[in-house]
């Protein structure tokens, strides 16, 4: 179990053992938990002042690791959704990630 948890949770094995990284957008977190109750962020927004950080970090992670993740069959749907994002939206997501790191470091 430890190996799988580390492989999925940290993507520490580069996908060698775990079938996919355990990464989720805010929409999934909202559906599967009560974590989002009372939160000021909007789990449906990817960018903007009210965008949930889980969203822009999720899409940034997929975009950054697209090549490796494309070899994982269970990532096909997520990567297909990534392809639907325009280059402008991908750039906006990158700016959100950079802004968040700058403001929170």
C-alpha angles and dihedrals in degrees: 000000000000093000092051093046092051092044094050101033098046100020079229096151094053090239096302096125108008115072091224140348116270098241127139140182123234090259091062092045091051093050095046102040146019091244093112097054110123094003119146092219124088110233090205096059121086097186137018137063094302096040113126111244089224088066101051093040090050094052091042090053091051093047093046094049098033095123095053094039092052087069090060109085093205090061095061096100094046092048091048088055089049089055089057091064115095121238087249091056092047088052091048090051090051090051090050091053092048092046092049092050091047094049095043103042 
